[in-house]
């Protein structure tokens, strides 16, 4: 391998920085989803408990809190997704240089992963579906609780 076929120290630093950035934000994204699922479980149990005690106003408030929490997590997910893509862009640039210098097209790992992703089957799609389902459920629960309170 000749000297011109190696990545420079700067390119290696850019890749390392991009990887660390991507890794940090991808990890935050997964942790936020895990935390949301735990919060959603607690809110669901609280809602059911309030209904069992015929405390419809409390149940409605818990459902509204679920809507607010879902909106907050969905917003956080959108921003974190953007930050993950920033890291991917840095890695793609260096992977392109690596593919160019080595002659190995397989070095385009990030681009290959994007190309081979099944249509519609991404973390973003799954997360949006979860948030949308909980939003619909919380809205339905709030209406149900308010209707129960009106009796």
N, C-alpha and C positions, 0 to 999 in steps of 0.2 A: 504494500500500500504506500503510495507516494504521499508526500506532505500535503499536496493540494486536495487529497481525498479524505482528509480528516477535518473534523469540526474544530473550529478555533476555540480557544478558552472562553471567549466572549459568547460564542454560540452555545457552548455547553452551559454557561451561566444563565443564559436566557432560557434554555430548556429547563434547567433546574428550577429557576424562579417560576416559570410557567407551571411546572408540575406541582410545586409547593402551593402555589396560588389555587390551582385547580383542586388539589387534594383537600386543602383547607375548606374551600367553599362547598365542595361535593359532600364532605363530611358534615358540615353545618346543615346542609340541605336535608340529609338523611336524619340527623338528630332532630331537626325541627319537625319533620314528619312523624317521627317516633313520639315526640312530646305531644304533638297534636292528637295522635291516636289515643294516648293516655288521657289527655284532657277531655277528649270526646267521650271516652268510656266513663270518666267521672261525672261529666255533665249528664250523660244518659242515665246513669244510676240515680243521680240527684233528681232528675226529672221524674223518673218512675216512682221514686220514693215520695216526692211531693204529690203526685197524682194518687198514690195509694192512701195517703193521709188526707186526701180531698182538699189539698192546699193548691187550688188551681192558679191563683195569682203567683205563688212562688214558682210553680211549674212553668208558667208563661215567662217569668223573669229568667229562669234557668235556660229556657229555649232561646230567648233573646240574647242572653250571654253567649250561648253556643253560636249564634249568628255572628256576633261581634268577634268572637275568638276565631271563627272560620275566616272571616274577612281579613283579620290581622295576619293569620298564618298564610293565607293565600297571597297577600301582598308581600310578605317576607319571602315566600317561595318564588315569586316573580323576580324579585331583586337578586336573590341568591342564584337563580338560574342564569341571570345575566352575568353575574360574576364568574360562574363556572365557565361560561362561554368565552370570557376574556382569557382565562388560562388556557383553554383549548386553542384559541387563536395563536398564542405564543408557541405552543407545542407544535401546531401544524406548520408554522413557518420553519422551525428548526428541523422537523421531520422531513419537510420538503428539501431542505439543504442536505440532510443526511442521505436521502434517497438519491439526490443528484451526485453527491460525492462518492457514494458507494456503488451506485448503479442498481441498487436494490429497491424496487418499487414497493416492496413490503414494508419499508421503513415509514410509509405514510399511514401509520397505525390509526391515528385519529380520523383521518379522512376515510379509511377503509371501514372503520367501525360505523361512521355516519352513513356510508353508502349501503352497508349490509343490514342496517337496522330495519326491522319489519315496519311497514307503513303503519303509523299510528301507535306503535308499541314502544313508547318511550317513558322515561320516568315522568316527564312533564305531563304526558297524557294521563298516566295513572294517578298522579297527584291531583290533577284537575278533576278527574272523575271522583276521587275520594272527597275533595272539598265540595264539589257540586252535590254529591249525594248527601253529605252532612248538612249542607245548606237547605236542600229540599226537605230533609227530615226535620231539621230544626224549625223551619217555617211551618210545616205541617203540625208539628208538636205545639208550637205557639198558638196557632189557630185552634187546635183541639182544646188546649188548656183554657183559652179565653172563652170558647163556647161552653166549656164545662163550668166556668165561673159565672156565666150569665144565667145558668139554670137556677 
